[in-house]
Amino acid sequence: MLGSTHGTFTTDLRARVVACGETPGGAVHGVTAVAGDVDVSGRPLHLPVPDLDRFFRPESVAVIGASDAEGRPNTGITRQLLAWAERVGARLVPVHPARTSVFGIDCVPSVGALTEPVDLAVLLVADPLPVIEELAETKVRFAVAFASGFAETGEAGAAAQERLAAAVRRSGLRLLGPNTNLNAFERFREDLEGPAVALITQSGHQGRPVFTLQELGVRLSHWAPTGNEADLETADFLSYFAGRPEVGAIACYVEGLKDGRSFLLAADRAARQGVPVVAVKVGRTETGARTAASHTGKLTGADRVVDAAMRQYGVIRVDGLDQLQDTSALLARARRPLADGVVVYSISGGTGAHFADLATAAGLELPTLHQTKQDELHQWIPEYLNVANPVDNGGHPVGDWRGRKIIDAILADPSVGVLICPITGPFPPMSDKLAQDLVDAAEASDKLVCVVWGSPVGTEDAYRTTLLGSSRVATFRTFSNCIGAVKAYLDHHRFTAAYRSPFDEAPRTPSPSLRKAQALMRPGRRLSEHAAKQLLRAYGIRVPREQLVTSAAAAVRAAGLVGYPVVMKASGAQLAHKTELGLVKVGLTSASQVRDAYRELTDIARFEEIDLDGILVCQMVGRGVEMVVGVTHDALFGPTVTVGLGGVLVEVLNDTAVRVPPFGEREARSMLGDLRGRALLDGVRGAPPADVDALVEVVLRVQRMALELDGDLAELDINPLMVLPRGQGAVALDALAVCR
């Protein structure tokens, strides 16, 4: 589950598209086909969406290994499946070679003896492989394998899982598992209304907090326990749930992504549909055993890539299961915000100030209410109390007719999209009336009303009946969960309102630069600085005027052509970082300095036993902001692009942002906004503003290079990229490239 590679996924996804006939809207063995076009690197731009209707609502279910013998594990499972089949209106067919009936239902002796079409086969057997091969002849759409002992156990188990996956691919059916459980067949409450949360988990127990949201009045529509994901994976269910009309949000617990590309394609589908995805992502992915030679590789860890990729496609990443349940519940049920402003309303100045500090620090916008609104609120709140935001009512107005008027007045303000009322503890009867007023006001408004019920008891009637009984009030138990969920809610709607799928703009055909670049590649080798700069030139990235020379006399002639002052550097495929070895000479202004520098550089190289392809004599470029731009290859997502503050302290500063191609100009500018040192590009301490447009253009050209050379380029490191003052461009002063 954790070790799938980009290449494996591409082959598998293409096979799935071809199996569907590449016909939009068509379905073969449970998969709905979509257009199968690919990007310039040959990677699919669409994910086939499985038609899982017959998995969750089958007409017929075959239970292989069904039992009614008391004390047997299969008996309890069979009993639960019988109850589930009855609820969904499915016929259940027990399959067992030694029984004539199970729980009074006639038993079929083998898979081959099945005489009617079966939508879902549940495999209660220790080794599902032989059964999968039998099911291939019966045209079963879906199967579930509970058996363990596969990839979760080590190399031998992983090999067994691959044999199982290969059999599934040959069979044409879709498999959930192995190492999954009965969560998909739970009893879901049918008395709850409104948009639902759909749940995807790789560990069944970790989904329990979200499942129990039903007891708080939040509807749950599906639960997909994906297990080891030999076939059906998180991305498949994510794509399917994103198209379900009853699903208001998707909650995920992910231990490892089977393949990054498929996950992003599924997240893209959810973003297009405006369906929020909230995920807990634990564990770490391997970026490869090889130590990265470039700064970029050292700065980009696997989890940073996962985090950046999720944000890039609008997936809301949370840390705890409590945050998963609270955030997904809010996003599923809350209407689109009418404004971004948040008002904190409390009966205590201390509570309001505390909450406002936390909310502001988290990035929520707490606008100061207009003076006319403050004057209106002071009709019911004493003049000495602050009503600018947070709004402090002092307590007494809560207990009478004034309480509702205050809430309505706040919600009527056009700058307010969310009202949050932290109630730190019960104080009946005022807290009872406050809760009821908040519920009544929420029912009459299109704006979001949130309540934090701070009592550790949670048995109070105002909480259990009034607040939880409302489908319009979002109720939380902690300040932090409320703030996090509200921020996710506002961020999600801002994101989807502006979302443009990067896959729609991904290049389909190679640029003229590709052929030039491919001629420069040396498989399995690192390029010298000179060769790496030629690679940049091929993609239109500016480099200094320079010449590669192999004698002191040639160095002097080159300096005259390049123009003094010059920089001289050793150039060789072995050289990753030259400054530390003294192989860079800066600011040379005469022929004698050039001759001396040539001798010194070649002497150091001989002493260090470094093979050189020559000495570079380079134009000395004016000062600007030193940046780093690079490419690395991630095991899950393929090529990634990094930008950050560069120079000799790049690894100390560690101020970088990463994105997964494809992306456009908007995302490239967003990368710069993620940097702590972003202000340097605007000009500080008298320095002129840098040419940000030129920097963005370099990032986009590097991205194009990463896509087109995906199979050839392992790493690229431009450091420093000197970003000159506005209007003067950006120049790659040094570069390192490693070929695959």
N, C-alpha and C positions, 0 to 999 in steps of 0.2 A: 504493500500500500504506500510505503514511503519512498520507494526507490525507482518509480517509473521515470523514464527519461523523455525529453522532448521528442526525440526521434521516434520512440516507440508509440507515443501518442499520435503523432502525425500519421503514421501508418495505420493505426487502429481507427482513427477518426475517418480517414479516407475510406477504409473498408466499410465503415458503418454507413457513410454517405452512399457509396456504390451499392451496398446491399439494399438501400432504399430506392435505388433506381434514379437518384438525383432528381426526383420529381417533387416539386413543392406541394405539400399537402398530402402526398401519398403516404401509405403506411404498410410496412412489411414487418411481420413478427414484432409488433409493438413499438416500432420506431417511426416517428413522423419525419419525413425527409424535408430538407430545406436546400436552397441553392448551394452547390458544392464548390464555389469558386475559392481560389487560394490567393495569398498575397505573394509578393515578389520573392519571398524565401521558400515558397511552396507550402506554407502552413495554411490550413483551412481557416476561412473567415466566418464560418457558421458552424454551430454545433447541432447535430441532429437531435430533435427533442423527442424523447420516448413518449409514446402514447400510453401512459400508465393508468388510464381509466380502468382497464380490465385487471390491473393488479390490485388497486384499492377497492374496486367494486366488481369482482368477478361474477360470472353467471354459474361457473362450476369450479370446484376445488378438489383436487386429488391429494390425499394425505398418504404419502408413501411411508409405510412403517407404522400406520395407525394402530392404536392399542386401547383396550378397555380393561386390561388386567390391573388390579389394584396394586399400588406400590411401584409401578413402573413409571419412569419419567415421561415416556411417550404418552402415557394415559392422561396425565394432566394437560399436556400440550394439545392432545386430540380433543379433550373436553373443551378447552378454551377456543379452539378453532371451530368446533361445532357451534358454540354460542355466537362467535363472530359471524360465521356463515349465515346463521339464522337472521342476525341483525341486518346484514347487507343483502339478504335475499339470494344467496348462492346455494346451489346443490353441492353437498359434500360427498365424495366418493372415497371410502377407505380402501387402501391397497395393502394387502398382507398375504404372503404365500401360505400361511398356516391357519388362517381364520376364515370362517364363512360370513361372519358379521362382526361389526364393532359398534357398540352402543345401539344395537338393534338395526343398524343399517347394513344392507348386503355389502359384502366385501369382495373386491376384485383381486385375484391372486397375483397379478403382475402388471407392470406398466403396459406391456404388450397386449394385455387383455382389455384395456380401456376401449370402450366401443363408442364413446361420444366425445366431442371436442372438449378440451380442458383449458381453461384460461390460466389457472395457477396450480402449480404442483408444489407441495410442501414436503421437503425431504427430511424425514426423521430417521436418518441412517448415518452411520459412522463415516462411511466413505461415499460421498455423493457422485464421484466420477463415473462409475458404471451406470448409475441411474440417469445421469445427464445424457450419456450416449444412447440409452434406451429411449429417453424422452425425445430425442432428435427425430425419431420416426413417427411421433404422435402429433406433431405440430402444436405442442403446448407453447403458450405465449411466454409465461413467466414461471420461474422456479425460485424457491427460497431454501437455502442450505444453512442449517443451524450449526453443523459440525465445526469443531475447532481443530487445532493442530496444523494450521497452515502457516501463512507468512508471519504470524505473530510469534512463532516458535523458533525461527531461525532459518538458516539456509535450506535445510532439507524440507521444511514446511513451505518455504517460498517456492521451491521447485515443484512441490506437489500442487501448490496454488496455481502456478503457471500452466501445469498440465490440465488442471480443471478449467482455467480461463480459455485455453486453446480448444478444449472440447465444447465449451459454451459457444465460442465463435463459430465452430463448425456446425453446431446444432441449429443456430438461428433463433434460439430462445434468449431471453434476458434473465440473468441470475442476480438475486439479492443475496449477498454473503460471499463466502462462508463466514463463520464466526459471528453470526448475527443473532437476533432474538425475536421475541414475540411482540415487540412494541408496536409494530404496524397493525396488529390485530387487537389493540386495546379497545375498551369501551369508551367511546367519546360521548360527551353529553350532547343531546340533541335539542335541549330546551333553551339553548343560548342563541342569541341573535347577533347580527352585525358582522363586520369583517373578522376573519379568523386568523390565528397564527398557525402556520405550517412549520413543522419541526423536523430537522435533519440532525442525526447524531451518529457519531462513530462509536460511542459508548452509551449503551442504553440507560445505565443508571444516571448518567450526567444530564439526561433529558427530563428527569423526574420533576425538577423545580418548574420547568416550563409547562409540563403536562398538568401539574396541579393548579395552574392558573385558572383552570375551569372551575375550581372551587371558589375562586374569587370573582367569577362571573365573566371571565375572558374566554371566548370561544376558541377551540382548537379543532382544526379540520383534518390534519394528517400527521403521522409520525413515521419517518423513514429512518430505520436503524441500519446504516449502510455496512457495518461490519468491516470485513477486510477488502471489500470493493474489488473482487476479482472481475466483475463486469459492471453492473450498475454502480455508479459512484455519486458522490455529493453533487457534482455538476449536473448529472442527469435529473436528479430530483429538484434541484434549484431551478433548472430550465422549465420543468413541468409545472412546478408550483407557481412560477412567475406568470404563467398563462391562465391560472385558475381564477375565475371571477370571485370566488368566495374568500380568497387569500388576501389579507390586508398586510401581512408582513411574514417574512421567513426568518426563523431562528435556527442557527446552526451551531453545533458543537463539533469542531474539527480537530483531530489529532494530527493528521498528515494529509496533504493534498495528493491525490493520485497523480494528477497532472495539472500544472499551473495554467496552461493554455486553455484547457477545457473549462476550468473554473472561471477564468476571465470571460470566456465566451458566454457562460451561463450568467455571470454577474452583469454582463453587458445586456443580455436579454431582460433581466430584472430591471435594470436602469432604464431601458427603453420603455418598459411597461409602467415605470414609476413605482414598482413594488420594493419597499425597503428590505434589505437583507442585514441582519444583525448576527455577528459571529464571535464566538470564543474560539481562538486559534491557539492551541498549545503545542509544545514540542518544537523541535528545530529541524530544518532540512539541510542535507549535505550539499554544498556547492561544488564538491569535487575534492579528490585527495591531493591534487597538485597545488602547491603553494603558489599564490599569484605573484607574478614578477612586478606587476604595476602597482602604483599607489591605489588606483581605483579598486583593484581586486581586494586589497587589504582593508579598504574602507567600507566595502559593501558586503555585509554579512547576510546570510540567507533570510533570517527573520526580518531584517530591514527591508528586504525585497518583498517579502510577503506583505508586510505592513503597507509599504508604498503602493503595491499593486491593488490591495483592497481599497485603499483610499481613492486610487485613480478611477476605480469603477463604482465608487459609492457604497462599498460594503462597510458597515459600521462595526468596527472591531471593539469589543469590550473584554474585560479581564475576568469577571466573575459570573457565576451562574445567576446570582441575584440581579446583576446588571443585565444579563441576557433576558431574563423574564420581564423585568420592569421596562426595559427599552423596547423590546419587541411588542409588548402589550400596548404601550403608548402609541407606537408608530402604526400598529394595526388599526387602531380605533379612532385616532384623532383626525379631524378634518384638516384640509390644507390651511396653513396660517394666513391670516389676512394682513398681518404686519409682523415684523421681527422683534418689536419691543416687548420686554418682559417687565411686569410690575410685581413687586413683592408686597404683599398685604398681610399685616399681622396685628395682634393685639398688644405686642410688646416691642418697644423700641430696640431693645437688646436683640431680640430674635430677628427682627427685620434687618438690623445692621449686620449681624453675623451672616445671615443668609445672603444678603446683598454682596458682602465681601467675597464669599465663596463663588457666587454666580458670576460676578464681574471677572474674577481671576480665571474662571473657566471659559471666558470668552462670550458670555451672554451680554446682550445689549440692554441696559437698564436706563431708558431715556428719562430725563427730567420732565415731569408732567408740566404742561403749559400753565401759566399763571391763572388763566381763566378756569382750568380744571381744578387747580388747587383751591381757588376761591369757592368753587362749587362744593368740594369735599369738606371745606371748613364750615359749611352749613350744618354738618352733622358731627364733625370732629373738632374738638377744642383748638383754638388758634395757636396755642403754644406747642402743639404736636406737629411733627414733620409729615407732610403729605406729598412731598416732591417726588418720592420714589427712593427708598421704600416708603410705603404708606403705613403710618402707625395710628391706629384708632384709639389707643388708650384703654381699650377693654370694654367700657360701659356701653358704647353704641351697639356692640354685638348682641346685647340682650334684649333689644327692642326693635321697633320698626326701622330705625336708622341703618341697621346692619345691611339689609338687602339693598337699600338705596345707594350705600357706599359702593358695594360690589357692582351694581348695575352702572353706576357712574364711571367707574374705572374701565369696565368692559366697553363702554360706549366711546372711549377715547380712540381715535383712528390710529394713533401711534402704538397702541397696545395690541399685541397678538396673543399674549399668554399672561394669565394671572396665576401667581403661585401664592398659596397661603400655608405657611408652616405653622402647624398646631403642635407645640412641643409636648403637650400633655393634656389629658382630659380635665375639664373643669366645669362639670354640669352645674346648672342647665345651660350656661352660656355656650359651651362647646357644642352641645347638641343643636342649639339654634344656629350657630355659625355654620356647622356642617350642612344643615338643611338649607340655609340660605345659599350656600355655595352650590349645592346640587340644583336648587331651583333656578338660580341664575345661569348655570351651565346649560340647563335644558332649554332656556330661552335665548341662548346666544350661539353664534357660530364660532366663537373663540374658545381656545383651550383653557380650561380651569384645572389646576393641579393642587393637590393637598398633600402635605407631608404630615402623617399622623405619627407623632413621636412617641406615643405610649409604648413601653415594652410589653404590655399585657396583651393588647390586641383583641380583647373580648368585649370592649365597650360597644354599646348599641349604636352610638354615633358612627363608629368605624365599621362594624360588621354589617349593619343593616343600611344605614343612610348612605355612607360613602361607597361601600362596595356594591350596594344595590343600584348605583347609578352607572349607566353606560357612557355618560358624558364627562364625568369627573375622573381624572387620572389620579389614583391614590398611591402614595409611596410611604415607606417606613423610615427612610433616611434622606438627609439633605443631599448627600453625594449622588445617590441613585436618581433622585429627582432632577438635579442639575444636569447630570450626564444624559438622561433621557430627553430632556427638553432641548439641550444643545443638539443632540442627534436628530431630533424631530425638525428643528429649524434648518440645520445643515442639509438634511436629506432633501427637503423641499427646495432649497436654493440650488442644490446640486442637480436634481432632476429637471428643474425649470430651464437650466442652461445646458443640459447634457446633449452632446452630439457624439454619437458612437465613433470612436477612433477606427473601428474596423471598416466603417463606410468610406473612410478617406485613406485607408492603407494602400500603398502603391501595389498595383497588380503587375506592372511590367518593369523590367530593369531600366535604369537610367543609362545614358551613354558612358557614365563614369565606370560602370561595372567592369567592362572588358579591360580598360586600362588598369584597374585595381587588381584584377585577377592575374594579370601578367607579372605583377610585383610580388605576389604571395609566394612563400616558401613553406610548403607543408611541414608541420612539426618543428618549425624553427622560429626564432625571434629575429625580427628585422633590425638592422642598424637604424640609428637616428636618421641618417640620410635617406634610407629606403622608406622608413615610416613617414617621413615628410613628403616623399613622392606620392605615397598613398593618400595623404591629406590633399595634396595638390590635385590629384585625380578627381576628388570630390569638391573641388572649388574652395577649399579651406586655405586661407592665406598663410604663408610661411615667409620667413625673412629671405632676402636675397642671399644666396650662399653658393659656395663651390667646394667640392671635395677634392683635396689635393694629396699628393704622396711625396712631396719634396718641399724643402724650405724655400727654394726659389719659386716654385709654383705657388706657395702660400703668399709670398710677397706680391706676385702678379695678381693673384685672386683678390688680395686686399685692395689693390689699386682699382680693380674693376668693381668690387662691392662698395667701396667707399669707406674711408676712415671716419670714426673709430670702428674697430671690428671686434668680434668675439671669435675665439678659436676653441674648438672642442674636439676631443677624440671621438671617432665614430667606429663602432663595431657591434656585431650582433650579440656579443657577450655582455655588453655594457648596459645594465639596467639603470644605474644611478651613477653619474659621473662626478658630481660635485664632491662627494665624500672622498674620492681618490685623487682629487686635485687635477682632474682632467678637463677643467674649464678655465679659460683665461678671458677676462673681460676688460674692455676699454683700451685696447691696443691702438696706438696712434701713430706708429712709425714702422718702417721696414725692419729696423733692427729689433724692435720689440716682437714683431711677427716671426722673424727668424729664431730668436731666442725661445719664444713660446712653442714653436714647432719642435725644436730639439727637446725641450723639457717635457712636452706631452708624449713624444715618442719614447723618451727614456723611461718615463713612469710606466707606460704600457709594457715595455720590455721587462722591466723589473717585476711588474705584477703578472707577467706572462699572459697578457691580453692580446688577442689577435685583432688587429685593426683593419678596416677597409680604407682608412685614410684619416685625414684631419679636415674638419669642416672650418672654413673661413666664412663667417656669417656677418650680415648686417647687424649693427647694434640698434635695437629698437627702443624708442622713447619709453618713458615710464607710464604705467597705467595700473590697473588692478589685476593682480595675478590670480588666475582661476585655473581649475583643473576640470577637464571634460574627458570622460572615458567610457569604455565599453567592457563589460565582462559577460561571461556566459553562466547563467544560473541553471542548475539541474532541473528545476521545475518550470521556469518561465522562458528559458532560452535567453536571447540577448537582452541585456539591461543597459541603460544609459545613466551615467552619473555626472553631476555637475557640482562644483563646490569651490571654496576658497583654496587656491593653489600656492605654489612656491615651495621652498625648502621645508616649511613647517606644516605641510599639508596633513601629515599623519598626526601631528600634535594638535592641530586645530580640529580635525575630524568634523568639519562643517560641510556636509554634503547632502544632496538630495538625489534620489534614484527614481526612475520610472521604467516601465516595461513598454517597449514599442509594440504597436504603433501609437503615436500621439501627435498632436498638432501644436501650433504656436501657443494656444491658450495654456496647454499643459506645460510647455517649456517655460513659459513665464511663471507659472505656478511653482515650478521647481525652484526658481530664484527666490520666490517669496518664502519658501521653506527654510532658507538659509538664515542662521543667526546673524551672519555678517552682511546681510543684504544691503544695509545702509552704505557700505563702502562703495557700492556701484552708483549711489546717488551723489557721492562726493562728500568727504568729511575733512575737517580741519583745513579748509581752503582748497582742497583738491577739486578739480572739475568733475562733473558727472561723467560716468563712463558710458561707452557706446553699448548700451544694453541691447539694442536691436541687433547689432552685429554679433553679440554673444548668443542671443537666441537663434540667430541664423546658423551659427556654428553647431549648436546643440542639435538643431534639426538636420543638418547635413551629416553629423555623426550618427544620428538615429538612422538615416537612410543607409549609411554605410553598414551599420549593425544589421539591418534587415537584409540587405543585398548580399553581404558577405557572411551570413549566419553560419554557413557550413565551413567557412575558411578562416574566419577571424575569431581567435579565442579571447584576446584582450587588446584593448587600445588605451593608451594613456597619453593625453596631451597635457603636459605640465612643465612650465606654466603656459597657459594661454593668456597672453597679455592683452587685456581689454583696454584699448586706448580711449582718450577723451571722446565725447559724443561727436559722431560724424566722421571719426578717423578709423573705425573698424577694430578688428581683433586679429592678433598674429600668434600663431602657434610657434613658440620659441623652442620647444623640445617635444619629442614624441617617441613613444615606445609601442611596438606592435608585436604580438605573438600570434603566429599562425597555428591553425588546428591541424 
